[in-house]
Amino acid sequence: MPPKRSNTPDSCCPEFAVRRETISRFFEPPMPRSTFHDLVNKGRIIPLKELRGYYLLNESLRRLGLREVANLPSQVSERSMEDILRLAFHLIEPRVFPLPGWVLRQEELSYRDIDHAKEHANQHRVAVSELQSAEEKIAYMEGAIDAHSDNARETTAR
């Protein structure tokens, strides 16, 4: 039997009824179905009585020790390769390559994007460190971005 919810909310965030997949996306990698249902049985994830297959998002997040959300989470669109490369070059030398604007607008970064940027940073780190001036380093980055976009166009044209 699920525990009773309190009628006095602990926050000003509204409550949302969501499916299992939405709650699972708060975890990286997404929570397995069996783990999810174990948490439901333990009262950490709260099912909505009126609608089968739906759960209370903010109450469940609060019980899981996570931050509540004021808006429904949307599916984060995948980043373009240019976005990932700009982040990668920032990881190489932050004083020369500013943090991309999209990072500043993100509340959280996905581990997939960070790992992807780290891979590219490792590929370009030696070449960038051998360049002397900031102008050369910026030109190198722009060349890497152009080369990748040219490569992507050739691949899609085939």
N, C-alpha and C positions, 0 to 999 in steps of 0.2 A: 504494500500500500504506500503510495507516494506521500511524503510529508506535506502538511498544510503550508500554504504560502501566507506570509504575513500581509495584512491589508495596508500596512504603512510602508510605502516604498522608501528605500534607503537613499535614493537618488532622484534627480529630476529627469532622468532619461525615460522615454516612453518604453513600453513593453511591446515586443514584436512576436508574432507566431511564425515560426520558421520550420523548415524541414530539417532532417538530420544532416544533410549535406552542407547546409549553411553553417551549422555549428562546427562541423568537422573541418571546414576551411579555416577556422581560427587556429589550427594546428599545422605545423610543417614537419613532416608530411601529414596529410589529412588523417584524422583519427579513424582507425579501423572500425568497422561496423560492430564487431563483438565488444570492443572497448567502450564504444558509445552506449550500447545496451547495458553493459555492466554499470556504467555511471548512472543510467536511468534507474536501474534497480536499487542503487545505493542512495538515490535521492539527490544526486549532484546535478543532474539534468532533469528538468521539470517538464513532463508531458502536459499538453493542453487537453483538458478533459473533454471539451466540446468537439474537438477535431482530432480524429485519429491520425497519427503520423506527423503531427505538428508539436513543436516544443516552444517553451517560453525562452526567448533569447537572452534578455538581460538578466533575468533571475538565474538562469543557468550559468551565464558567464560570471555573475557575482559569486555563486556557490563554488565555481571552479577556481576562483581566485583571480579571474581575469578582469580587465577593464571593461566597463559597460560601453555601449555605443549609442549615440544620439540618433543615428540614421541607420537604415538597413545597409548592410555591407553589399557592395556591388562586386561583380566579378572584375578583378583587376585585369585590365588589358595587358597583353604581353608588350614588353618594351621593344622598340626597334633596335636594330644592331647599332645604329648611330648613338642611341641613348646609352646602350651598354658600353660602347667604346669610349664615350665621353666620361662615364663613370670610371672605367678602367684607367684612363690616363690621369684622372684625378687621384686615383689610388697610387699611381706611380710617383707623381710630384704635385702635391696639392697647391704649392705656391705658384706654380706656372699654369696649371689647369684648374679652373674654378669648378666647384661642385655644380653639376648640371641642375638647371631649374626644376626639372621634374622631380628630383630627389627632395627638394625643399617643399614641394606640394604634397608629397606622399606622407601619410601618417606613419606607415611602416613599410619597410622594403622586404620583398620576398627573398628568401634564402637562394632561390634559383637565380634571381637577377644578380645578387652579390657574388655567388660562386662563378657565374658566367663572366662577370666583370673581372674577377680575380684571375681567371684563366687567361683572359686577353692581356691583363696587366703583366702577367708572368711572361707572355710571349714578346711583349714590346719593351719591357723594363731595361734590358741591356742596351738596346739600340737608342733609347731615349737618354740613358745615363751617359752615353758616349758623346752626345751632342753638347756643344758649349753654350750656346745662347738660348734664351727663351723663345726667340723668333724661330730658330731652327726646330726646337721642340714642338712648337705650335704647328709649324709647317709639316712636320712628320706626322702629327696627329691627324691633321686635315687630309694628308695623303693616305693614311691608313683608312680613314672613313670613306674617302673617295674610292679607294681600291676595293673596299668591301662592297660598296653600293654598285660599282661596275661589275663585280663578280656576281652579285645577286641578280643583276639584270640579265647577264649572260646565262645564268642558270635557269631563270624563268623563261627565257626566250627559246630554250632548247625543247 
